[in-house]
């Protein structure tokens, strides 16, 4: 501790000596003035008495340094700097007295500190007025270093206020752009900076005003910063209160593509609140967003269209806005984008479309009538979409399920478009992740459809031979789904006859049952499938003549209901066969 105290004392002495040298200069330059002010601000941190007063003084010194940093070495500034340095000299003298404890009475020192604080406030005001008047060209600006990660809040506030000063300077858009870019950088890297920005309340209103700037780059950078701030739930109310919605919608209508995308990204975060959705609609945001989604589907606009879809999905949560979208032709717009050459646009539009029609049979029929099913099936066609990713295929399968599986009419349309063949094709020719997508889609089709047409079509397409592989999958859930699907498939006479004729499939099925010792859903469905297969002559013979019969009998002895029913059925059929043999003899 002694060494640390000694080092701190040496540091204070160094600051004092440097400050004295700087203050002795009768005609200080702007750079020298900044160094003097910064040195005094650092020196003030070592003062232990009148802590609150010195904290206020230090804050004013940092504001002064920020204002000087963007100043020009002109005649007007020279006079201001000289006056400022006189006050800084007075302040330095008071700092030395406080550090030495030789200030006499407390009341007198408090009075002196108040007087210095008032003078500093006037100097800052004068410098800020010169900044706002546009007296300082950016070519001469000194850039304040960005605080390191984890810096003290005081340093962060100083840096943010310096950026605020730069944003307010005259008519030079480049200074504004650089300050906005720096603000976005620190806000993105450290959320503590976002908190500081919110505390310097003037910044949010200034950022919102920049959204109406005629300078495209300033508008874009402001939208970028506001998008970061809007990502925090606790700050959204402040951003909304600053009147951000109208300017964001105007950017959607008239801004650059980059500005529109940033605006849409910001609105996506804000419109999670239905009340904000109403504000967006009132400013014409729905029409602007639909216009964006109706635009060219070239790759350059892909992110913009996806962001616009994200906002519209939030807005559609309000029923009245959803109806307005419907009147404006949102379904046609989304179906057009579902055929985009850009996969991200395909995925975004299909997901929005699925949300939009979910739970509404009328809207589902409308989508199908407008060619929605055809557009989705195109994504599953290897010839028309050879490079579709597993994500795009998953989205397409989900949308088809939601559109068609709940109605017999929808299922018939799917089958007429050879959907069963498409599923089997994916099961045979694609990687495992895509095989699983197709398998789950087929399982849902079998389970939800009350008609036997889907099961027949899948049987004709060769689905049962493919499903057998999933009976032994690594995932327990997939194994059970496969057993349930097979049990349902072989309940159709044509399917069970086809399955029973395949020696390998029958042997594999019975071998699985022999290994299924513990009770499980898979064992239940395997026994159910075998029960159905006993209704077919060839299936019954294969079961009766296999080693599997002993396993079934053991299960029956252990009071497994499905096994008991299967044994009874096999015994009945065997007795009938014996009677038939005697009669014909």
N, C-alpha and C positions, 0 to 999 in steps of 0.2 A: 504493500500500500504506500510506503514511503517513496519508493521509486516512481510510482504512478503520480503521486502528488508533486514530486520534483519535476517530472516531465511536463505536467500540466502548467506548473509555474513558469517553466522555460518557454512553453508555447504562448502563454499570456504575455510574457515579457517581449517575445518576438513580435506579437501583434501590436503591442503598444509602441514599440520602436518604429515599426513600419507605418503605423497610423500617424505618428508624430512627423515622420519624414514627409508623408503625403500631404498633411495639413499645412506644413511649412511652405508649400509651393503657392505663391500668390496668384498664379494664373493656371489653375489645374485644367487639364484636358478632360474630355468626357470619360475616357478610359481610366484616367487617374482618379476621377471622382467616383466611378463605380468601384474601383479597388478600395478606396478609402471607406466608402459606405459598407462594403462587404466585410472589410476588416473590423469595423466598429460593430457590425452585427454579430460577427463571430466572437469578438471580445465580450460582448454583453452577456453571452451565455455563461460566462464565469462569475457573474455578479450574483451574490447570494441574498442581498437585501433588496427590498422594494421589488420583489420578483414580478408582481403583476404589472407594475409600471414599465419595467424593462422589457417585459414580453410585448406590451403594446408598442413601445418604441422600436423594438426589433422588427415587429411586423411592418411598421411604417418605413423602416430602413430598407427592408426587402422590397416593398412596393416601389420605393424610390429607385433602387437599383434596377428593377424591372423596367421602369419608365425611361431611365437613362440609357438602358441597353439598346433601345430602339430609336435613339435620338441622333441628330445630325450635328456635326461640328460647325454650326452657324453662329452668327453674331448674337442672334436672339437667345440661343441656348447658353452662350458664354456667360451672359449676365446672370441667368438663372442658376448656373452651376456655381458661380462665385458666391451668390447669396446662400445657396444650399450648403456650401462648404463652411461658411461662417457658423451656421447652425450645427453642422456636424462637428465642428471644433468645440463648440460649447458642450455638446453632448459627450464628446470624448473626455472633456475635463470633468464632467459630472461622473462619468464611468470610473475614472481613476480615483476620485474621492470616495465613491461607494466601495470600490475594491479595497481601498486602504482603510476604510472606516473612519475617515477624517472629514466627514461632511457636517459636523456640528449638530444642529437640531434636526430632528426628523421632519417637522412641519415645513421648515425652510427647504429641505431637500425635495420633499414631495411637491412643493410649490414650483421649484426650479424644473423638476422633471415634467410637470404639467405644462409649463411654458414651452419647453423644448418639444414636447409632443405636439402641441398646437402649431408651432412653427413648421415641424416636419410635415404635418397634415397639409398645411398651406403649400409647401413646396411640391408635395405629391400632386396636389390638385392642379397647380400651375403646369407641371410637366404633363399630366394627363390631358389637360386642355390643349397643349401644343400637339400632343399625339392625335387627338380627335380632329384637330384642324388640318392634319395631313402634313405637318412640317417635317416629318422624318422619312426620307426615302430609304427603302429597305437595303440598298446597297451598302449602307453604313452601319446596319444593325449588328449588334453583338448578340450572338445566340447563347442563351443560358443553357448550361449543360443539363441533360436529362438526369434526374436523380436515379441512383442505382436501385435495384429491386430491394424492397424492405427498408427504404429510407424513412427518416422521421417524417411525421405528418407535416411539420412546419416547412420542411424542404419541398415536399410535394405541393403544398398550398402555394408556396412561392413560385414554383415552376408553372402551376396552373394559372396563377394570376398574371405571370409574364406572358403566357400564351393568350390570355384574355386581352391584354394590352395590344398584342400584335393583331388580334382579330379586329380590334376597333380602329386600327390606324387607317385614316384617310380612305382613298379610293384605290389603293394598290391591291389588286386581287392576289398577286403572288405571295405577299406576306400573309394574307388570310389563309390561302391554301396551305402554305407551309405550317402555319400554326395549327390548323385543323388536322393536318396529317399527323403532326406530332402528338396532338391530343388523342387522336384515334389510336396511335401506337401505344401510348402508356395506358389508356383505358382498356385496351384489349389484353395487355400483358398483366396488369395488376388491378383487381377490382377495387382496391383501396383508393385508386385515383378516381374511380367513378363516384365514390362517396365524397371525395373532395370537390369534384365538379358540382355535385348536388348542393354542397354547402355554399359554394360560390354561385348563388342562385341566378345571377345575371347571365351566366353562360348559357343556360338552357334556352332562355328567351332569345338570346343572340343567335344560337344555332338554328332555332325555328325560323327566325327572320331570314337566315341565309338560304333557306329552302326556296325562297322567292327571288334569290339573286339571279341577275342576268348572266353572271359568270358561271359557266357550266361546271368548271372544276370546283369552285367554292360550293356550289349547290350539292355536288356529289360527295365531297368530303364531309359536309355538314350532315347529310343523310347517313353517311357511314358511321359517324360518331353517335348520332341519335339512335341508330339501330343497336349499337352496343348498350347504351343506357336503357333502351326499351326492353332489353333482355332480363332486367332485374324487376321482379314483381313489386318490390317496395318502392321503386322509383317511377313506375308507369303513371301513377296518378299525377305526379308533378309534370311529367312530359305532356300528358293530356291537358292539364290545366294551362300549359303554355300555348295551347291552341295549335297543336301539331297536325291534327287530322286534315284540315283544309289545305295547308301547304303541301302535305304529302300527296293528296289527291291531285293537286295542280301539277306536281312533278310527274305523276302517272300520265297525265294528259299531254303535257308539253315538254317534259324533260328529255334528256338523252337516254339511250337504252340503259347505260350503266346507272344513271340516276333513277330511272323507273324501277330497275331491279332492286336497288338499295331501298327505295321507298316501299316497294312491295314487301321486302324482307322485314322492314320495320313494322309495317301494318300487320303482317302475319303474327308478330309478337303481341301487338296491341289488341287485335280483334278477338283474342280468346275471351274477352269480356263482351257479352251481348250488347251492353249499352254503347260500347265503342263501335260495334257493328252498325248500329243505327246511325251514328254520326257519319261513318264512312258512306253509308247509303245516302244520307241527306246531302252530302257534298258531291254526289254523282260518281262515287267511287266504283259502284257495281258496273256501270256502263263503261267506265274507263278500263276496268280490269277485263271485262268481256272483250273489249276491242283489242286489248293486248293478246288475249288468248286466240283471237281470230286472225292474228297477223301471220306472217310467213313463218314456216316451221323450220327455217334454216338453222344450222347448228349455232350460229352466232347469237341467236335469240333464245336458245334452249333454257338457260338459267332464268331469264326474265319470265318466260311462259310458266315455268315450274313455280316460281315465286308467286306469280299472279294466281295460279291454281290454288296455292296454299292459302291465300287470303280469301278467295271465293269459298273454299271449303269451310272456313270459319264463319263467313257471312251466311252461308246456307243453313246454319244452325238456327237462324231466326226465320220462322215460317213465312212471314210476309215478304221478306227479302228473297227467300227461296222461290216463292210464287212469281216474283218479279223476274228473277233469273230465267224461270221457265218460259215466261212470256217473251223474253228477249232471245230465246233460242239457245240456251246453254247446252242442251243435249246435243244438238247438231255441232256446236263448237267443239265439245269434248270428243265426240266420235271422229271428227276430222283430225284432231290432235292424236287420237289413239292410233292413227295410221302414219304418224310422223316418222321421219327417218331417224330422228334422235330418240334413243331408248329412254332417256330420262324424262322426256316429254310424254312418251307413251305411258310410262309407269305413273307419272303424276296425274295425267288426265283420266286414266282408267280408275285409279284409286279414288279420285274425286267423284267420278261417275258412279262408282259402286256405293260410296257414302250417300250420294244424292238420291238414289233410287231405293236404298235399303228400307225394307219393310213396307214398301208401297207398290202393290200389284199393278196399279194404273201406270205408274212411271216405268215399271219393268217392261210392260207391254209396249209402251211408247218407244223405249230404247230398242227393243227387238224389231218393232215395225220400221224404225228409222235406220236399220242395218247394223245395229250394235253387235248382234251375234256374229254376223259375217266378219266384222272388223276384229273381234276377239279371236275368232278361229283362224284368221290370217296370221296372227301372232304365233299360233301353235303349228302353223304349216312350215315344215323345214324348207320348202321350196321358196315361199314368199318371204320368210324371216329366218334365214339360215344361221344368223349369228345371235339370235335371242339368248340373253343370259338366263340363268336359273331364276333370278329375281323377276324378270319380265314375264317368264312363263308362270311363276307362282301367282303373280298379280292377275294374269289372264285367266288362269284356272279358277281363282277365287271369284272373279267377276262373273264367270260363266256359271259357277255354282249358285251364286246369289240371284242371277237373272233367270235361270231355267230350271233348277232342280226342284223348286217348290211347286211347280205346276206340271200336269201331264202334257199340256200343250207345249210347254217349253222343252220338256224331255223329248217329245216326238220331233220337234224341230231340230234338236241336237242330233238325234239318231238319223234323221234325214240328211244331215250334213256329215254323216259318217264319223261322229264323235267317238264311237266305240273303237273304230279302227285307229283313230288318232291316239287314243289312250294306249292301246296295245303297241302301237309303233313307238311311243315314248318308253314304254316298259322294256322294249327289246333293244333299242338303238342308242339310248342316251346314258350319260353318267349316272351314278347312283343317286345323287341328290335330285335329279330330274325324274328318275324312275320312281322315287318316293312320292314326288308331287303327283305324278300320274296315278300311282296306286291309291293315294288318299282321295283323289278326285273320283276314281272309280268306286271306291268304298262308299263315299257319300252318295253317289248316284244310286248304288244298289240299296242302300239303307233308307233313303228318303223317297224313292219312287215307289208308289203303290202299284204301278203297272208292271207286268212281267216282260214287257217289250224290251226294257233296258237290259234285263238279265239275259234274254234270248240273244239280243244283238251282241252283247259282250261275249257270250258263249260262242257265237258264230265267228267272232273276230279272233278267237284263240286266247281269251283272257284267262281261262282256268289253268292252262299250262304255265302261264306266267305267274299267276298268283301263288302257285305251289312254292316258288322260291322264297316268298315272304313268310311262309309258315315257320321257317327256321332262321329268321332275321335276328340280328343282335338285340334289337329293341324289343322288349317284352310287349309294349303297346302295339307295335307293328305286327308281331306274331299273332296277337289276339285279334286284331282287325282282319288279318288274312284268313284266320280260321272262321271268323264270323261271316266274311264275304263268301268263302267257299261253301259254308253251310247254306247260305241263302241261294247261291248259284245252283247247287245241285238239287234244290227243291223243285226245279223245273225239269220235267221228264226228259226233254231233249238234251239238256245239259248233263244230267246224271248218267244218261246212256253214253254220251260222248266221253265223260270222265272215266267211267267204269271200263271202257274199252282200252284205256291207256294203262298198260301193265306197270310202267315205271311210277306213274302218279299214284296208283292204288297202293303199290308196295311202300312208297315213301310215306303216304298218309298213315298206313298201319304201323310202320316203323316208328313214326313220331308218337303214336299213341302208346306204344310199348315203353317209350322213354319218359312219358308224362306220368310220374309217380304221384306227385302232390296235386291236390285239387287246384284248378286254375280255369280261367275263362277259356283258354285255348283248348283244354281237354274237353270242356263242356261242348264247344262248337265242333270239335273233331268227332265226338260221339254223335252229335246231331247230324253231321254230314254223313257218317256211316249209316245212321238210321235211314236217311233218305236213299242211300245207295243200295240198301237191301230191297228197295222196291223195284230194282232193276235186276233181271236174272243174272247177268254176268257179274254185276257188283256183288250180289248175294253169294254167289259161288266163290268168288275170290276171297271174301271175308271169312266164309265158313271153312275154307281150306287153308287158311293162313295161320301162322303162329299167333297172330293178333287175337284170335278167338279166345285163347287161354287168358290173355290179359283182360279182355272184356268180361269173361266169367269171374275172374278174381275181383274186378271192380264191382261186379254185381253182388258178389258175396260180401263185399265191404259196404253194402247198402248205398251204392252210387245210383241214384234214380235213373239217369240216362242209360247207364250200362244195363240195368235191370230190364228196362223197356227193350233195349236192343237184343238182349239174350232171349226174351220172350218172343220177339218177332222172328228171330232166327230159328227158334225151336218150332214155332208154328209153321213156318215155311218148310222146315225139314219134315214135319209130320205130314203136311200136305203132299210133299214130294213122294213120301213112302206110300201113301194111299193111292196116289196117281200111278205109281209103278205096279202095285198089286192089281189095280183095276185093269190096266192095259195088259197084264200078264194073262 
